[in-house]
Amino acid sequence: TRDPQGLFAANALQLNSGSLSASGTASATGTDIQADIRGTLGDVSVLSPMVGVPVGGAVNFALTASGARSAPDFSVSADSDSLTASGRTVKTIKLTATGKADIVNPAADVALTGSVDDQPLDLRASLVTRDGTRSLNGLSLSLADNKVSGDLVLDDSLLPLGTLTLEAPDIGPLAALAGQTAAGDVQGSIRLSNDGGAPTVVIDMTSGSISRGDLAAKTIAVNALVANFLKAPAISGTIKADTVTSGATVISGIGVDLKRDGDWTGFSGGATVAGIPARAEGRVKIADGTTSVEIASGEATIRGIKAAIAQPSTLSIANGNASIEKLMLDVGGGSVTVSGTAGQTLDLAAEFSGLPAALANDFSPGLDAAGTLGGTAQVTGPSAAPDIRFDAQLNDAETSQTRQAGLGQLNLDAAGSFSSAGGVAIDRATLSGDKISGKAAGTINPNGASDFSLDLASTGPSLPLALGSTESPIKLELQALLVEVAGQGTQSTLNISATLPSVATNLAKAEGIALALHSDAFDLKGRTGPISGTVTADKIGLDNPTIAPLLAGKITAKVAGDLATDTIVIDSGSVTSEVLDSGFNGRVSLADGAIDLNLRAVAASVALPAAVRGVLAERTQLSAALKRDANGNVIANAIRLVSGAFSADGQASLADNKVSADVKGALADISLLSGDAKGAITFALNAQGASTAPDLSLTVNSDRL
C-alpha cells in the first residue's frame, strides 16, 4: 500500500521459486526504511556457479533492517544442520551479523559457529570504520584447539595490514577442513604491511613436526619476508629444518638463507640428502607467471665423488614447463651438460665426458664398477613415455663380475634408441677387450616386432671364465656365443648357440661342449614359451666310479618343453652315451626347486658295477617316478629294474636325513650266482633310519633250490 503522504508498506510478502521460499514485511517512510524477512533455501546447490565450487545443503535465514535508507541498522542470521563445499561438510552452522549498512562508514559484528568432524568451529570479527579507515578488530578463527587471531586494517585497495597470530597444536582438523590428511603443529605470526605501495608479508613460524602421507618434517623454523607478494614476490629470510623424510629418503640439516635482490630472491644453503651432503647458491624471480632461476654454484658429494656446477646456469618455469639453458656439471672428474625443455613434453639433450662408471655403485651394491663413460643422449616426446636416443662409449670398464670372470678391462661403443612403443633399437654395439670381442645390432621389442643378434667370441683359442662361489666354483672356457631373436614380441623365434671347450666343477669336468636352444614362439616380455635344446659333450670326467662308466664317450642331451614364469615343463628329454639311452619328462619349479620327473633308462650292463653284473643280462632297464620337494626331501616311487632273469620293484625316500626303502625282487636263475646251483629265489629288502646308518633287513625265499 501507499498513502497520500508517501508511506509505502508491503505486508504479507511471499516469495517462492524452486527451493527458495521467503515471507515478511517491508515499509518506507520518508528517509527511513523497515524490513523483516525470513525464509529458507532448501537446496544451496543452485549457488554453486556463483561461489565457484560445488555446494550442498539447506539454509534458514532472517533479515531485519531499520533506520535511515543510507545507513540502516541491520541484523542477519542464518542456520543450517549441514552444508558441504567441495565435498567437505560443516554441521550445526549458526551465523549472526549485526551492524550499520553505511556505505561510507560500514560497521558490523559477525559471529559464525559450527562443527567439522565433531570439532567446534568458531569465527568472530568486528568491522569498524573511523575517519574513513576500515578495520577488522578482534578477528578470531578457531577450530578445535587451533586458533588464528589478530587485528587488521584495510587500506584504500582493501588489502589487509596488521598482524595475525597462529597457534595450531594439532593441524589435523585444519587439514580436514581443506580436504587433506595431515598431522603436526604450527605456531607463529604473519605480519602484513604496505611497503611503498607493494604489499609485504613477514612470516615467522615454527613447528615441532608436520607430516602428510609419507612426507614428514621435524623441527622447522621459517623467518621470511615476502615483498610485493601479489605481483612479483621476492623473498628474504631463513628456512631451517632438522629433517624432512619422504618414503625412504631422508633430508637432514636443512638450512637456506634467502636475500632480497631487487625483484629477485637470492638463496644459499645446503642439506644432506640420503646421506649425500649438498649446497647451492643462486637467485630466483617470479614475474608474469614465469619463475626464473639462476644457479651460481652448487655441489654434492656422492660416495666420495664430488659433483659441482661448472659454470652459472639458468632455467625458467612457465605453464608447467621448465626450460634449461646449458646446465653444466663437473662429476668426479668428468662432465655432464644438459639443455632443453621439460614438462608434459620433453626435449632434452645431454652430453657427458669422462663420467666415472663408479657412480653406478651407489645404486647397485656389489657392482664395484670402474671405467669412464662419454657420449650424448636425447630425450624427446611425452614425459610419461619418452623416446631416448643415445651414442655412448664406455672405456676401460670393469665390474666385480667381470673381474671374477677374468675378462680384464672392456670397451663398449653403442648407439641406438629406446621407447616404450618401439623397445630397444641398437644401431651398433661393439665390445672389445684383451680376451673377448663382440657385436650386437637390431631391435628387441617385447610389445612389437624384434630382429636382433648378439655375437660374442674369445679373441684367443677360448676365454676362461670363473663363476659360482668359493665353495662351489664353476670354471668354463667360452669360444663363441650367438643369440638371435626375430618376430613379434609374444611369438618370437629365439635361437641361442654356444661353444664351450670345457666346463669344470668340484665334481665333474666336461670337454668339447656345444649348446643349442630354440623357440618358435617365445614371449620376450614374460620370458615364457615353448623351448627345445640340445647339448653335446665330447667327454665327461666324473669323480664317481659308479656313474662314470655310464657317461663314457660322447654325451648328447636333448630337451623339449615349455618355460613358464616359475616352472619348466619338460614334455620329453633324453641323455645318451655309448652305453646309455635314457629319457625323462615332468616339471621343475624355478620358484622353490621342487622336481617331479618320470625317468627311464636302458644301460649296457658292462657299464654297471662289477658286483652286480653277474646276475644281469647284456642290457638293464630302469624306470622310476622321482619327486623332490622345496625342502630337499626326495621320494622315488614305482622303481622298476629288469635285466634278464633279475627283476626288482619298490620305492625309496630320503627325508629329513632319514632313509626309507622297500624293494622286492626275484632271480629266476640262481646259477648266475653259482654254476653249481639251480632254482629261483625271491627277496625283500627294507631299510629304515638315519641316512648314515640305517637299519637293514633282507628276506630270501625259494620254492626250489
C-alpha positions as CSV (number, residue, x, y, z in Angstrom):
1,T,0.0,0.0,0.0
2,R,1.0,3.6,-0.5
3,D,-0.8,6.5,1.3
4,P,-1.0,10.2,0.1
5,Q,1.8,11.1,2.4
6,G,4.2,8.7,0.5
7,L,4.2,6.0,3.2
8,F,4.9,2.7,1.4
9,A,4.2,-0.6,3.0
10,A,4.4,-4.2,1.8
11,N,2.7,-6.6,4.1
12,A,2.4,-10.4,3.9
13,L,5.2,-10.6,1.3
14,Q,5.6,-14.1,-0.1
15,L,8.3,-15.4,-2.5
16,N,8.5,-18.9,-3.8
17,S,10.9,-20.0,-6.5
18,G,12.3,-23.6,-6.7
19,S,13.7,-24.5,-3.3
20,L,13.6,-20.8,-2.2
21,S,10.8,-19.5,0.0
22,A,10.6,-16.2,1.9
23,S,8.0,-14.1,3.6
24,G,7.9,-10.9,5.6
25,T,7.1,-7.2,5.6
26,A,8.8,-4.0,4.4
27,S,8.0,-0.3,4.6
28,A,9.4,3.1,3.8
29,T,8.5,6.4,5.3
30,G,10.4,9.5,4.2
31,T,14.1,8.7,4.5
32,D,13.6,5.7,6.8
33,I,13.0,2.1,6.0
34,Q,12.0,-1.0,7.9
35,A,12.2,-4.7,6.8
36,D,11.7,-8.1,8.4
37,I,12.2,-11.0,6.0
38,R,12.5,-14.7,6.9
39,G,12.9,-17.7,4.6
40,T,14.6,-21.0,3.6
41,L,16.8,-22.0,0.7
42,G,16.2,-25.8,0.6
43,D,18.9,-26.6,-1.9
44,V,22.0,-24.3,-1.9
45,S,23.5,-26.2,-4.9
46,V,21.9,-23.5,-7.1
47,L,24.6,-21.2,-5.8
48,S,27.5,-23.4,-7.0
49,P,28.1,-21.4,-10.2
50,M,28.1,-18.2,-8.1
51,V,30.6,-19.4,-5.5
52,G,32.7,-21.4,-7.9
53,V,32.7,-24.7,-6.1
54,P,30.1,-27.5,-5.7
55,V,27.9,-26.8,-2.6
56,G,25.0,-28.6,-1.0
57,G,22.6,-28.4,1.9
58,A,19.8,-26.2,3.1
59,V,19.8,-22.8,4.9
60,N,17.2,-20.9,7.0
61,F,17.7,-17.1,7.1
62,A,16.3,-14.0,8.6
63,L,17.0,-10.3,7.9
64,T,15.8,-7.2,9.7
65,A,16.7,-3.6,8.9
66,S,15.5,-0.2,10.2
67,G,16.6,3.4,10.1
68,A,17.8,5.8,7.5
69,R,17.9,4.4,4.0
70,S,21.6,5.5,3.6
71,A,22.7,3.8,6.8
72,P,20.1,1.5,8.3
73,D,20.8,-0.8,11.3
74,F,20.6,-4.4,10.2
75,S,20.6,-7.9,11.7
76,V,21.2,-11.0,9.7
77,S,21.0,-14.6,10.9
78,A,21.3,-18.0,9.2
79,D,21.4,-21.5,10.4
80,S,21.9,-25.0,8.8
81,D,22.1,-28.5,10.0
82,S,24.7,-29.3,7.4
83,L,26.4,-27.7,4.5
84,T,29.0,-29.1,2.1
85,A,31.5,-27.4,-0.1
86,S,33.8,-29.3,-2.5
87,G,33.0,-32.5,-0.5
88,R,33.8,-31.0,2.9
89,T,31.0,-30.8,5.5
90,V,30.3,-28.3,8.3
91,K,27.4,-29.1,10.6
92,T,25.2,-27.2,13.1
93,I,26.0,-23.8,11.5
94,K,24.8,-20.6,13.0
95,L,25.7,-17.2,11.6
96,T,24.8,-13.8,13.1
97,A,25.7,-10.3,11.9
98,T,24.6,-7.0,13.3
99,G,25.6,-3.5,12.4
100,K,25.1,-0.4,10.3
101,A,24.9,-0.7,6.5
102,D,26.6,2.7,5.9
103,I,28.4,2.8,2.6
104,V,30.8,5.4,3.9
105,N,31.3,4.1,7.4
106,P,30.1,0.5,7.5
107,A,30.2,-1.4,10.8
108,A,29.3,-4.9,11.7
109,D,29.8,-7.6,14.3
110,V,30.0,-11.1,12.8
111,A,29.9,-14.5,14.5
112,L,29.8,-18.0,13.0
113,T,29.7,-21.3,14.8
114,G,29.6,-24.9,13.7
115,S,31.4,-28.2,13.8
116,V,33.8,-30.0,11.5
117,D,34.3,-33.7,12.2
118,D,32.8,-33.2,15.6
119,Q,35.4,-30.4,16.3
120,P,34.0,-26.9,17.2
121,L,34.4,-24.2,14.7
122,D,34.1,-20.5,15.8
123,L,34.7,-17.3,13.8
124,R,34.3,-13.8,15.2
125,A,35.2,-10.3,13.9
126,S,34.1,-6.7,14.1
127,L,34.2,-4.3,11.1
128,V,34.9,-0.8,12.4
129,T,35.2,2.4,10.4
130,R,36.9,5.5,11.8
131,D,37.9,8.6,9.9
132,G,37.3,6.6,6.6
133,T,39.6,3.8,7.7
134,R,38.1,0.3,7.9
135,S,39.4,-2.2,10.4
136,L,38.7,-5.8,11.3
137,N,39.0,-5.9,15.1
138,G,39.1,-8.9,17.3
139,L,39.4,-11.3,14.3
140,S,39.4,-14.8,15.7
141,L,39.1,-18.1,13.9
142,S,39.3,-21.3,15.9
143,L,38.8,-25.0,15.0
144,A,39.3,-27.4,17.9
145,D,42.4,-26.2,19.8
146,N,43.8,-24.3,16.7
147,K,43.3,-20.5,16.6
148,V,44.2,-17.6,14.3
149,S,43.7,-14.2,15.8
150,G,44.6,-10.5,15.4
151,D,43.5,-7.0,14.3
152,L,43.7,-5.9,10.6
153,V,43.3,-2.5,8.9
154,L,42.0,-2.4,5.3
155,D,43.8,0.1,3.1
156,D,42.3,2.0,0.2
157,S,42.7,-1.1,-2.0
158,L,41.1,-3.2,0.7
159,L,44.4,-5.0,1.3
160,P,44.8,-6.1,4.9
161,L,47.5,-4.6,7.2
162,G,48.3,-5.9,10.6
163,T,49.5,-9.0,12.5
164,L,47.8,-12.4,12.8
165,T,48.9,-14.9,15.4
166,L,48.6,-18.6,14.7
167,E,48.5,-21.3,17.4
168,A,47.8,-24.7,16.0
169,P,48.9,-27.6,18.4
170,D,47.1,-30.1,16.1
171,I,46.7,-29.2,12.4
172,G,44.7,-32.3,11.7
173,P,41.3,-30.6,11.9
174,L,42.5,-27.7,9.8
175,A,43.8,-30.1,7.1
176,A,40.5,-32.0,7.1
177,L,38.6,-28.7,6.5
178,A,40.7,-28.3,3.3
179,G,40.1,-32.0,2.4
180,Q,43.6,-33.1,3.3
181,T,45.0,-35.5,5.9
182,A,47.9,-34.2,7.9
183,A,49.3,-34.1,11.5
184,G,51.6,-31.9,13.5
185,D,51.8,-28.4,15.0
186,V,52.4,-24.8,13.8
187,Q,52.8,-21.6,15.7
188,G,53.9,-18.1,14.9
189,S,52.8,-14.9,13.3
190,I,52.0,-13.3,10.0
191,R,52.6,-9.5,9.6
192,L,51.0,-7.8,6.7
193,S,52.2,-4.3,5.6
194,N,52.4,-1.9,2.7
195,D,56.0,-1.1,1.5
196,G,55.8,1.9,-0.9
197,G,52.6,0.6,-2.5
198,A,53.7,-3.0,-2.6
199,P,52.0,-5.4,-0.3
200,T,54.5,-7.2,2.0
201,V,54.2,-10.1,4.4
202,V,56.6,-11.2,7.1
203,I,56.2,-14.9,8.2
204,D,57.7,-16.1,11.5
205,M,56.7,-19.7,12.0
206,T,58.0,-22.8,13.9
207,S,56.9,-26.4,14.1
208,G,58.0,-29.4,16.1
209,S,56.8,-31.7,13.4
210,I,54.5,-31.9,10.4
211,S,53.5,-34.9,8.3
212,R,51.3,-35.7,5.3
213,G,51.3,-39.1,3.8
214,D,54.9,-40.4,3.6
215,L,56.2,-36.8,3.8
216,A,57.3,-35.7,7.3
217,A,59.4,-32.8,8.6
218,K,60.8,-32.1,12.1
219,T,62.0,-29.0,14.0
220,I,61.1,-26.4,11.3
221,A,61.7,-22.7,11.6
222,V,60.7,-20.2,8.9
223,N,61.5,-16.5,9.1
224,A,60.8,-14.8,5.8
225,L,59.8,-11.5,4.3
226,V,57.8,-11.7,1.0
227,A,57.8,-8.4,-0.8
228,N,55.2,-7.5,-3.4
229,F,53.6,-10.9,-2.9
230,L,50.7,-10.2,-5.3
231,K,52.6,-9.3,-8.5
232,A,56.3,-10.2,-8.2
233,P,57.1,-11.9,-4.9
234,A,60.6,-11.5,-3.7
235,I,61.6,-13.4,-0.5
236,S,64.3,-12.9,2.1
237,G,64.9,-14.7,5.4
238,T,65.8,-18.2,6.5
239,I,64.3,-21.6,6.4
240,K,65.6,-24.4,8.6
241,A,64.6,-27.9,9.5
242,D,66.3,-30.8,11.2
243,T,64.9,-33.5,8.9
244,V,62.5,-33.9,6.0
245,T,61.6,-37.5,5.2
246,S,59.8,-38.8,2.1
247,G,59.4,-42.5,2.0
248,A,62.9,-44.0,2.5
249,T,64.7,-40.7,1.6
250,V,65.9,-38.6,4.5
251,I,67.0,-35.0,4.1
252,S,68.7,-33.6,7.2
253,G,70.5,-30.4,8.3
254,I,68.4,-28.2,6.1
255,G,69.5,-24.5,6.2
256,V,68.6,-22.0,3.4
257,D,69.2,-18.2,3.6
258,L,67.1,-16.0,1.4
259,K,68.0,-12.4,0.5
260,R,66.1,-9.8,-1.5
261,D,67.9,-8.7,-4.6
262,G,65.7,-6.2,-6.3
263,D,62.9,-8.2,-8.0
264,W,65.0,-11.3,-7.3
265,T,65.3,-13.5,-4.3
266,G,68.9,-14.8,-3.6
267,F,69.3,-18.1,-2.0
268,S,72.2,-20.0,-0.5
269,G,72.2,-23.1,1.7
270,G,72.6,-26.8,2.0
271,A,71.3,-30.1,3.3
272,T,72.2,-33.7,3.4
273,V,70.1,-35.8,1.1
274,A,70.0,-39.6,1.6
275,G,73.5,-39.3,3.2
276,I,74.8,-37.0,0.4
277,P,75.8,-33.5,1.5
278,A,74.8,-30.8,-1.0
279,R,74.9,-27.0,-1.2
280,A,73.6,-24.5,-3.8
281,E,73.7,-20.7,-4.4
282,G,71.8,-18.6,-6.8
283,R,68.7,-16.4,-7.1
284,V,65.0,-16.8,-8.2
285,K,62.4,-14.4,-9.6
286,I,58.6,-14.9,-10.1
287,A,57.0,-12.4,-12.5
288,D,54.2,-12.6,-15.2
289,G,53.6,-16.3,-14.5
290,T,57.2,-17.2,-15.0
291,T,59.7,-18.5,-12.4
292,S,63.3,-17.7,-13.4
293,V,66.2,-19.4,-11.6
294,E,69.9,-18.5,-11.9
295,I,72.2,-21.1,-10.3
296,A,75.6,-19.5,-9.5
297,S,77.2,-22.5,-7.8
298,G,76.3,-25.9,-6.2
299,E,78.0,-29.1,-5.2
300,A,77.2,-32.5,-3.8
301,T,79.4,-35.5,-2.7
302,I,78.3,-39.0,-3.6
303,R,80.4,-41.8,-2.0
304,G,83.5,-39.7,-2.3
305,I,82.7,-38.4,-5.8
306,K,82.1,-34.7,-6.0
307,A,79.5,-33.2,-8.4
308,A,79.6,-29.4,-8.8
309,I,78.0,-26.7,-11.0
310,A,80.8,-26.0,-13.5
311,Q,79.5,-22.6,-14.6
312,P,76.5,-20.3,-13.8
313,S,73.3,-21.7,-15.4
314,T,69.7,-20.5,-15.8
315,L,66.4,-22.2,-16.0
316,S,62.8,-20.9,-16.2
317,I,59.5,-22.4,-15.4
318,A,56.2,-21.3,-17.0
319,N,52.9,-23.0,-17.7
320,G,54.3,-26.3,-16.2
321,N,57.3,-26.3,-18.5
322,A,60.9,-25.9,-17.4
323,S,63.5,-24.5,-19.8
324,I,67.2,-25.4,-19.1
325,E,69.9,-23.3,-20.6
326,K,73.2,-25.3,-20.6
327,L,73.4,-26.7,-17.1
328,M,77.0,-28.0,-16.8
329,L,78.1,-30.3,-14.0
330,D,81.6,-31.5,-13.0
331,V,81.1,-35.0,-11.8
332,G,84.1,-37.0,-10.3
333,G,86.5,-35.6,-12.9
334,G,84.0,-35.9,-15.8
335,S,81.3,-33.6,-17.0
336,V,77.6,-33.6,-17.9
337,T,75.9,-30.8,-19.8
338,V,72.0,-30.7,-20.0
339,S,69.9,-28.3,-22.0
340,G,66.4,-28.2,-23.4
341,T,62.8,-28.2,-22.0
342,A,60.9,-30.4,-19.7
343,G,57.2,-30.6,-18.9
344,Q,54.4,-32.8,-20.2
345,T,56.6,-32.9,-23.3
346,L,60.3,-33.4,-23.1
347,D,63.0,-32.1,-25.4
348,L,66.3,-32.5,-23.6
349,A,69.9,-33.0,-24.8
350,A,72.8,-34.3,-22.7
351,E,76.5,-34.5,-23.3
352,F,78.8,-36.4,-21.0
353,S,82.5,-36.9,-21.0
354,G,84.9,-38.8,-18.7
355,L,82.0,-39.7,-16.4
356,P,83.1,-42.3,-13.8
357,A,81.3,-45.7,-14.0
358,A,81.7,-45.9,-10.2
359,L,78.7,-43.5,-9.9
360,A,76.5,-46.6,-10.5
361,N,77.9,-48.4,-7.4
362,D,75.7,-46.4,-5.1
363,F,72.6,-47.7,-6.9
364,S,73.8,-51.3,-7.3
365,P,75.6,-52.7,-4.2
366,G,78.3,-55.1,-5.1
367,L,78.7,-53.8,-8.6
368,D,82.1,-52.2,-7.9
369,A,82.2,-50.7,-11.4
370,A,85.2,-48.9,-12.8
371,G,85.9,-47.1,-16.1
372,T,84.7,-43.9,-17.8
373,L,81.6,-43.0,-19.9
374,G,81.2,-40.5,-22.6
375,G,78.7,-39.6,-25.3
376,T,75.4,-38.0,-26.0
377,A,71.7,-38.6,-25.3
378,Q,68.5,-37.0,-26.4
379,V,65.1,-37.4,-24.6
380,T,62.0,-36.3,-26.5
381,G,58.3,-36.9,-26.5
382,P,55.7,-37.2,-23.7
383,S,57.2,-37.4,-20.2
384,A,55.1,-40.5,-19.5
385,A,56.6,-42.4,-22.4
386,P,59.6,-40.6,-23.8
387,D,61.8,-41.6,-26.7
388,I,65.6,-41.8,-25.9
389,R,68.4,-41.8,-28.3
390,F,72.0,-42.4,-27.2
391,D,75.5,-42.6,-28.6
392,A,77.9,-43.7,-25.8
393,Q,81.3,-45.1,-25.2
394,L,82.3,-46.9,-22.0
395,N,86.1,-47.3,-21.8
396,D,88.3,-49.4,-19.5
397,A,85.2,-50.9,-17.9
398,E,85.3,-53.4,-15.1
399,T,82.8,-54.8,-12.6
400,S,83.1,-57.3,-9.8
401,Q,81.5,-59.9,-12.1
402,T,83.9,-59.2,-15.0
403,R,86.9,-59.3,-12.6
404,Q,85.7,-62.7,-11.2
405,A,85.4,-64.0,-14.7
406,G,88.9,-62.7,-15.5
407,L,87.8,-60.6,-18.5
408,G,90.1,-57.7,-17.9
409,Q,89.2,-54.2,-19.0
410,L,86.5,-53.8,-21.6
411,N,85.5,-51.1,-24.1
412,L,81.9,-50.7,-25.3
413,D,80.8,-48.5,-28.1
414,A,77.0,-48.4,-28.6
415,A,74.4,-46.2,-30.3
416,G,70.6,-46.7,-30.6
417,S,67.3,-45.7,-29.1
418,F,64.7,-46.8,-26.6
419,S,60.9,-46.2,-26.4
420,S,58.0,-47.9,-24.7
421,A,56.4,-48.5,-28.1
422,G,59.5,-49.4,-30.1
423,G,61.6,-51.2,-27.5
424,V,65.3,-51.1,-27.7
425,A,66.9,-50.5,-31.1
426,I,70.6,-51.0,-31.4
427,D,72.2,-49.2,-34.4
428,R,75.6,-50.5,-33.4
429,A,77.2,-52.1,-30.3
430,T,80.7,-53.4,-30.2
431,L,82.6,-54.9,-27.3
432,S,86.3,-55.3,-27.2
433,G,88.9,-56.5,-24.7
434,D,92.1,-58.4,-24.4
435,K,90.1,-61.7,-24.1
436,I,86.7,-61.1,-25.7
437,S,85.1,-59.3,-28.6
438,G,81.5,-59.0,-29.7
439,K,78.9,-57.1,-31.6
440,A,75.2,-56.6,-31.5
441,A,72.6,-54.9,-33.7
442,G,68.9,-54.9,-34.2
443,T,65.7,-54.3,-32.3
444,I,64.2,-56.0,-29.2
445,N,60.6,-55.0,-28.7
446,P,58.5,-57.1,-26.2
447,N,55.4,-55.2,-27.5
448,G,56.1,-55.5,-31.2
449,A,58.5,-56.9,-33.8
450,S,62.1,-57.9,-32.9
451,D,65.1,-58.6,-35.1
452,F,68.2,-58.8,-33.0
453,S,71.5,-60.6,-33.0
454,L,74.4,-60.8,-30.5
455,D,77.7,-62.4,-31.3
456,L,80.4,-62.9,-28.7
457,A,83.7,-64.7,-29.3
458,S,87.0,-65.1,-27.5
459,T,90.0,-63.3,-29.0
460,G,92.2,-66.3,-28.3
461,P,91.5,-70.1,-28.5
462,S,89.0,-69.7,-25.7
463,L,88.0,-67.3,-23.0
464,P,88.4,-68.6,-19.4
465,L,85.6,-67.6,-17.1
466,A,85.1,-68.1,-13.4
467,L,81.6,-68.3,-11.9
468,G,79.9,-69.7,-8.9
469,S,81.2,-69.3,-5.4
470,T,84.4,-70.2,-3.5
471,E,82.8,-73.3,-2.1
472,S,81.2,-74.4,-5.5
473,P,83.3,-72.8,-8.2
474,I,82.4,-73.2,-11.9
475,K,85.2,-72.7,-14.4
476,L,84.4,-72.7,-18.1
477,E,86.0,-71.7,-21.4
478,L,83.9,-69.8,-23.9
479,Q,84.8,-69.9,-27.5
480,A,81.6,-68.4,-29.1
481,L,78.1,-67.3,-28.2
482,L,75.4,-66.4,-30.7
483,V,71.9,-65.1,-29.8
484,E,69.2,-64.3,-32.4
485,V,65.7,-63.0,-31.9
486,A,63.1,-62.4,-34.6
487,G,59.4,-61.9,-34.9
488,Q,56.6,-60.4,-32.8
489,G,57.3,-59.9,-29.1
490,T,54.9,-62.6,-27.8
491,Q,55.7,-65.1,-30.6
492,S,59.4,-64.5,-31.3
493,T,61.8,-67.0,-32.8
494,L,64.7,-67.4,-30.4
495,N,68.0,-69.2,-31.2
496,I,70.9,-69.4,-28.8
497,S,74.1,-71.3,-29.5
498,A,77.4,-71.6,-27.7
499,T,80.7,-73.4,-28.0
500,L,82.4,-74.2,-24.7
501,P,85.7,-76.1,-24.9
502,S,85.4,-77.1,-21.2
503,V,83.2,-76.7,-18.1
504,A,84.5,-77.8,-14.7
505,T,83.0,-78.1,-11.2
506,N,84.2,-79.7,-8.0
507,L,82.5,-83.0,-9.1
508,A,83.0,-83.2,-12.9
509,K,84.6,-81.8,-16.0
510,A,83.0,-81.7,-19.4
511,E,85.0,-81.1,-22.6
512,G,84.0,-80.2,-26.1
513,I,80.6,-78.8,-25.3
514,A,78.2,-77.5,-27.9
515,L,74.8,-75.9,-26.8
516,A,71.8,-75.0,-29.0
517,L,68.4,-73.6,-27.7
518,H,65.4,-72.9,-29.9
519,S,61.9,-71.5,-29.5
520,D,59.3,-70.9,-32.2
521,A,57.0,-68.7,-30.1
522,F,58.9,-67.1,-27.2
523,D,57.3,-64.3,-25.2
524,L,60.1,-61.8,-24.6
525,K,58.2,-59.7,-22.1
526,G,57.0,-62.6,-20.0
527,R,60.1,-64.8,-20.7
528,T,57.8,-67.7,-21.4
529,G,57.1,-70.1,-24.2
530,P,58.0,-73.4,-25.8
531,I,61.7,-74.2,-25.9
532,S,63.9,-77.1,-27.1
533,G,67.6,-77.6,-26.7
534,T,70.5,-79.9,-27.4
535,V,73.8,-80.2,-25.5
536,T,76.6,-82.4,-26.6
537,A,79.9,-83.1,-24.9
538,D,82.8,-85.0,-26.3
539,K,83.9,-86.2,-22.9
540,I,82.8,-86.0,-19.3
541,G,85.2,-86.8,-16.5
542,L,83.3,-87.7,-13.3
543,D,84.9,-88.5,-9.9
544,N,82.4,-91.3,-9.2
545,P,83.4,-94.8,-10.2
546,T,79.8,-96.0,-10.2
547,I,78.3,-93.4,-12.6
548,A,81.4,-92.5,-14.7
549,P,81.2,-95.7,-16.9
550,L,77.7,-94.7,-18.0
551,L,78.9,-91.4,-19.4
552,A,81.8,-92.8,-21.4
553,G,82.4,-91.3,-24.9
554,K,80.3,-88.6,-26.5
555,I,77.2,-87.5,-24.5
556,T,74.1,-85.9,-26.1
557,A,71.3,-84.4,-24.0
558,K,68.0,-83.2,-25.6
559,V,65.0,-81.5,-24.0
560,A,61.7,-80.1,-25.3
561,G,59.0,-78.4,-23.3
562,D,57.7,-75.0,-22.1
563,L,59.2,-72.3,-20.0
564,A,56.6,-70.6,-17.7
565,T,57.1,-67.8,-15.2
566,D,58.1,-70.1,-12.4
567,T,58.1,-73.6,-13.9
568,I,59.8,-75.6,-16.6
569,V,57.5,-78.2,-18.1
570,I,59.5,-81.0,-19.8
571,D,57.5,-82.8,-22.4
572,S,60.4,-85.0,-23.4
573,G,64.1,-85.3,-22.6
574,S,66.9,-87.7,-23.2
575,V,70.5,-88.3,-22.3
576,T,72.5,-90.8,-24.5
577,S,76.0,-92.1,-24.5
578,E,77.9,-95.1,-25.9
579,V,76.3,-97.3,-23.2
580,L,73.3,-95.3,-22.0
581,D,69.9,-94.5,-23.5
582,S,67.7,-92.6,-21.1
583,G,64.5,-90.4,-21.2
584,F,62.5,-88.3,-18.9
585,N,59.6,-85.9,-18.6
586,G,57.9,-83.8,-15.9
587,R,58.2,-80.4,-14.1
588,V,60.8,-78.4,-12.4
589,S,59.9,-75.4,-10.2
590,L,62.0,-72.3,-10.6
591,A,60.4,-70.8,-7.5
592,D,61.3,-73.4,-4.9
593,G,63.4,-76.0,-6.7
594,A,60.7,-78.7,-6.5
595,I,61.1,-81.5,-9.1
596,D,58.6,-84.1,-10.4
597,L,60.1,-86.3,-13.1
598,N,59.4,-89.7,-14.7
599,L,62.6,-91.4,-15.6
600,R,63.5,-94.4,-17.8
601,A,66.9,-95.7,-18.9
602,V,68.4,-98.6,-20.7
603,A,72.1,-99.2,-20.0
604,A,74.7,-101.7,-21.1
605,S,75.3,-103.9,-18.1
606,V,79.0,-103.8,-18.7
607,A,79.0,-100.2,-17.5
608,L,77.4,-101.2,-14.2
609,P,79.3,-102.1,-11.1
610,A,81.1,-105.4,-11.3
611,A,79.5,-106.7,-8.2
612,V,76.1,-106.9,-9.9
613,R,77.0,-107.7,-13.5
614,G,76.9,-111.5,-12.9
615,V,73.1,-111.6,-12.5
616,L,72.3,-109.2,-15.3
617,A,71.7,-109.7,-19.0
618,E,73.5,-107.7,-21.6
619,R,71.3,-104.7,-21.1
620,T,69.5,-103.4,-18.0
621,Q,66.2,-101.4,-17.9
622,L,65.4,-99.0,-15.1
623,S,62.4,-96.7,-14.5
624,A,61.2,-94.6,-11.6
625,A,59.0,-91.6,-10.6
626,L,61.2,-89.1,-8.9
627,K,60.0,-86.2,-6.7
628,R,61.9,-83.6,-4.8
629,D,60.1,-81.0,-2.6
630,A,61.0,-77.5,-1.7
631,N,62.8,-78.7,1.5
632,G,65.1,-81.1,-0.5
633,N,63.3,-84.3,0.5
634,V,63.4,-86.9,-2.2
635,I,61.0,-89.7,-3.0
636,A,61.4,-92.4,-5.7
637,N,58.2,-94.3,-6.4
638,A,57.5,-97.1,-8.9
639,I,61.1,-98.1,-9.1
640,R,61.4,-100.9,-11.7
641,L,64.6,-102.7,-12.7
642,V,64.6,-105.6,-15.2
643,S,67.7,-107.4,-16.7
644,G,67.4,-111.0,-17.9
645,A,66.5,-113.3,-15.0
646,F,66.7,-110.4,-12.5
647,S,63.8,-108.1,-11.6
648,A,63.1,-105.7,-8.7
649,D,60.3,-103.2,-7.8
650,G,59.9,-100.8,-4.9
651,Q,60.1,-97.3,-3.5
652,A,62.7,-95.3,-1.6
653,S,62.8,-91.9,0.1
654,L,65.3,-89.6,1.8
655,A,63.6,-87.0,4.0
656,D,65.0,-85.1,7.0
657,N,68.2,-87.1,6.7
658,K,66.3,-90.4,7.2
659,V,66.2,-93.2,4.7
660,S,63.1,-95.4,4.0
661,A,63.3,-98.1,1.3
662,D,61.2,-101.1,0.5
663,V,62.3,-103.2,-2.5
664,K,61.1,-106.6,-3.6
665,G,62.5,-108.7,-6.4
666,A,63.3,-112.1,-7.9
667,L,66.2,-114.0,-9.6
668,A,64.7,-116.7,-11.8
669,D,68.0,-118.5,-12.3
670,I,70.4,-118.7,-9.4
671,S,73.0,-120.4,-11.5
672,L,74.1,-116.9,-12.4
673,L,75.3,-116.6,-8.8
674,S,76.9,-120.1,-8.7
675,G,77.3,-122.6,-11.5
676,D,76.6,-125.5,-9.1
677,A,73.3,-124.1,-8.0
678,K,69.9,-124.4,-9.7
679,G,66.5,-122.9,-8.9
680,A,65.0,-119.5,-8.3
681,I,64.6,-117.1,-5.4
682,T,62.6,-114.1,-4.3
683,F,63.8,-111.4,-1.9
684,A,62.6,-108.4,0.1
685,L,64.9,-105.6,1.2
686,N,63.9,-103.0,3.8
687,A,65.9,-100.0,5.1
688,Q,64.8,-97.5,7.8
689,G,66.6,-94.9,9.9
690,A,69.4,-92.3,9.7
691,S,70.9,-92.0,6.2
692,T,74.4,-92.6,7.7
693,A,73.5,-95.9,9.4
694,P,70.0,-97.2,8.6
695,D,68.6,-100.4,9.9
696,L,68.5,-103.1,7.2
697,S,66.6,-106.3,6.8
698,L,66.8,-108.9,4.0
699,T,64.5,-111.8,3.5
700,V,65.1,-114.5,0.8
701,N,62.6,-117.2,-0.1
702,S,62.7,-120.1,-2.6
703,D,60.2,-122.8,-3.7
704,R,63.0,-124.8,-5.3
705,L,66.8,-124.9,-4.9
